[in-house]
Amino acid sequence: MARIGIIGSAGRMGGALREAVAAAGHEVSGGVDKGGNVANLADNSDALVDFSAPAALKDNLYAAVGAGIPILIGTTGLDESHHAAIESASGAIPVLQTGNTSLGVTLLAHLVKEAAARLGPDWDIEVLEMHHRMKVDAPSGTALLLGEAAAEARGIDLAANTESGRDGHTGARASGAIGFAALRGGTVAGDHSVIFAGEQERITLSHSAENRLIFANGAVRGATWLIDREAKRYTMRDVLGLA
């Protein structure tokens, strides 16, 4: 039985994580929110799960490194400085960072990568996502994860080949670009589709999240998988043996 510490325990994911930890036969060692003592939580845990906020990430990594335990990061909206901090921490402890902990989305990303690698650059790629009205970042972390999978397969830099927020007279679609569109409304937990548009045919790969518990279940599986792994950076693809 593993002791799982939850960072961001009062958020919507917090309750789902507690339920998922118990269902998997593990123990919630505690939970902290903004201003909480993460170092103390880390000292009493076998692994940390972080669904808090980007501003707290570096302190959370510091606490995990100090305790010598792995951390799974599900926080989205990260920038280059956050990823640099993750890379640094992964030299000392196992770190899994992902835009989505769902096992279904993990498999979807794998399928997107396979499709992008096998279909030529004349197939245009568009990523469409929809979330509840309260989500504050766009495109979603999952949409970016799917875009990265496609970009990696094509050997291109996603940031340099992204088209998003089209409005007005935009001109023709850039060759080789990966497009993003974000919808917000209602209580949608998360819908994602990756469209491969070719000449006279179209392929759509999709995933729909019906309950936040799927993310919690995947996070618990990922966090427990990290325990006793070597210090490096991992993804959910590693957890499913797809990397």
C-alpha positions in Angstrom: 0.0 0.0 0.0 1.4 3.4 -1.1 1.0 6.7 0.7 -0.1 9.3 -1.8 0.1 13.0 -1.0 -2.3 15.3 -2.8 -1.3 18.9 -3.7 -4.4 20.8 -4.7 -6.6 18.7 -2.4 -9.5 21.3 -2.2 -9.9 21.6 -5.9 -12.3 19.6 -8.1 -9.6 17.0 -8.6 -8.9 16.7 -4.9 -12.1 14.8 -4.1 -11.7 12.5 -7.1 -8.1 11.8 -6.2 -9.1 10.8 -2.7 -11.7 8.5 -4.1 -9.3 6.9 -6.6 -6.6 6.4 -4.0 -9.0 4.5 -1.7 -10.4 2.5 -4.6 -6.9 1.4 -5.6 -6.2 0.2 -2.1 -3.7 2.9 -1.2 -3.7 5.6 1.5 -4.0 9.4 1.3 -1.1 10.6 3.4 -2.6 14.1 3.4 -3.5 17.1 1.3 -2.3 20.7 1.0 -3.5 23.7 -0.9 -2.1 27.2 -1.4 0.2 28.1 1.4 0.2 24.6 2.8 3.3 22.8 4.1 4.3 20.7 1.1 7.6 19.7 2.6 5.9 18.1 5.6 3.4 16.3 3.2 6.3 15.0 1.1 8.2 13.7 4.2 5.1 11.6 5.0 4.4 10.3 1.5 5.7 7.7 -0.9 4.7 9.8 -3.9 3.1 13.2 -4.6 0.3 14.1 -7.1 0.2 17.8 -8.0 -3.0 19.3 -9.5 -2.5 22.8 -8.1 -1.3 25.8 -10.0 1.7 26.7 -12.1 2.9 29.3 -9.6 3.3 26.5 -7.0 5.1 24.0 -9.2 8.7 24.9 -8.4 8.1 24.8 -4.6 6.4 21.5 -5.0 9.3 20.0 -7.0 11.7 21.3 -4.4 9.7 19.5 -1.6 9.7 16.3 -3.6 13.4 16.4 -4.3 14.1 17.2 -0.6 12.1 14.1 0.5 13.6 12.0 -2.3 10.1 10.9 -3.5 8.5 10.9 -7.0 6.0 13.4 -8.1 3.3 13.3 -10.8 2.4 16.7 -12.2 -1.0 17.1 -13.8 -1.1 20.9 -13.5 -1.6 22.6 -16.9 -0.7 26.0 -18.2 3.1 25.5 -17.7 5.7 27.6 -19.5 9.3 27.1 -20.4 10.6 28.0 -17.0 8.3 25.3 -15.4 9.6 22.7 -17.9 13.2 23.7 -17.1 12.5 23.1 -13.4 10.9 19.7 -14.2 14.0 18.7 -16.2 16.3 19.8 -13.3 14.3 17.9 -10.7 14.1 14.8 -12.8 17.9 14.4 -12.4 17.3 13.7 -8.7 13.8 12.0 -8.6 11.3 10.3 -10.9 9.0 13.0 -12.4 5.9 12.4 -14.5 4.5 15.4 -16.2 1.4 15.2 -18.4 -1.4 17.3 -19.7 -3.8 14.5 -19.2 -3.6 11.4 -16.9 -6.5 9.5 -18.6 -5.4 6.1 -19.9 -7.7 6.6 -22.9 -6.1 9.9 -23.8 -2.7 8.3 -23.4 -3.6 5.7 -26.0 -5.2 8.4 -28.2 -1.9 10.3 -28.2 -0.1 7.1 -29.3 -2.6 6.6 -32.1 -2.2 10.3 -33.2 1.5 9.9 -33.3 1.2 6.7 -35.4 -1.2 8.3 -37.8 0.9 11.5 -38.2 4.0 9.4 -38.9 2.3 7.4 -41.6 0.2 10.0 -43.3 2.1 12.5 -45.5 2.4 16.2 -44.8 -0.4 16.8 -47.3 -2.8 15.7 -44.6 -3.7 18.7 -42.5 -4.0 18.2 -38.7 -6.5 20.1 -36.6 -7.0 19.6 -32.8 -10.5 20.5 -31.5 -11.2 20.5 -27.7 -14.2 21.5 -25.5 -14.2 22.0 -21.7 -16.5 23.3 -19.0 -17.1 27.1 -18.7 -14.7 27.4 -15.7 -11.5 26.2 -17.5 -9.1 29.1 -17.6 -6.4 28.0 -20.1 -6.6 27.3 -23.8 -5.7 25.3 -25.7 -6.1 22.6 -23.0 -3.0 20.7 -21.8 -4.5 17.6 -23.5 -4.8 19.4 -26.8 -1.2 20.5 -26.6 -0.2 16.9 -25.7 -2.0 15.6 -28.8 -0.4 18.3 -30.9 3.0 17.5 -29.6 2.4 13.8 -30.5 1.7 14.8 -34.0 4.6 17.3 -34.2 7.0 14.7 -32.8 6.0 12.2 -35.4 6.5 14.7 -38.2 9.8 15.9 -36.8 8.7 19.5 -36.4 8.6 22.1 -33.6 5.0 22.5 -32.4 5.4 26.1 -31.2 6.7 27.2 -34.6 4.0 25.4 -36.5 0.8 26.2 -34.6 -2.3 27.9 -35.9 -4.9 28.9 -33.3 -7.6 31.4 -32.6 -8.4 32.0 -36.3 -10.6 35.0 -36.8 -11.3 37.4 -39.7 -9.4 37.2 -43.0 -6.6 34.8 -42.1 -5.4 33.8 -45.5 -4.8 30.2 -46.6 -3.8 27.6 -44.1 -0.1 27.3 -43.7 1.4 24.1 -45.1 2.4 21.7 -42.4 0.7 23.7 -39.6 -1.1 22.0 -36.7 -4.3 23.9 -35.9 -6.1 24.3 -32.6 -9.6 25.3 -31.7 -11.0 25.6 -28.2 -14.7 25.6 -27.1 -15.9 26.4 -23.6 -19.4 25.8 -22.0 -21.5 23.9 -19.7 -19.9 21.2 -17.5 -18.0 19.2 -20.1 -15.2 17.3 -18.4 -13.2 17.1 -21.6 -13.7 16.3 -25.3 -10.8 16.1 -27.7 -10.7 15.3 -31.4 -7.7 15.2 -33.8 -8.7 15.6 -37.4 -6.5 14.4 -40.3 -7.9 16.1 -43.4 -6.6 14.7 -46.7 -7.7 15.0 -50.3 -11.3 13.7 -50.5 -11.1 11.9 -47.2 -10.9 12.6 -43.5 -9.9 10.7 -40.3 -11.0 11.8 -36.9 -9.6 10.3 -33.7 -11.6 11.2 -30.6 -11.9 10.8 -26.8 -14.7 12.0 -24.5 -14.3 12.2 -20.7 -17.6 11.6 -18.9 -16.3 12.0 -15.4 -13.3 13.6 -13.7 -12.6 10.3 -11.9 -10.9 8.9 -15.1 -8.1 11.5 -14.6 -7.8 10.6 -10.9 -7.6 6.9 -11.6 -4.9 7.5 -14.2 -3.0 9.8 -11.8 -3.0 7.2 -9.0 -1.8 4.5 -11.4 0.9 6.8 -12.7 2.0 8.0 -9.2 2.3 4.4 -7.8 4.1 3.3 -11.0 6.7 6.0 -10.3 7.7 4.6 -6.9 11.1 3.0 -7.0 11.7 4.0 -10.6 15.1 5.6 -11.6 15.4 9.4 -11.5 14.3 10.7 -14.9 11.4 12.4 -16.6 8.4 10.2 -17.6 5.1 10.4 -19.4 1.9 8.5 -19.2 3.1 6.6 -22.3 5.8 5.1 -20.1 3.1 3.9 -17.7 1.3 2.0 -20.4 4.5 0.7 -22.0 4.0 2.8 -25.2 7.1 5.0 -25.1 
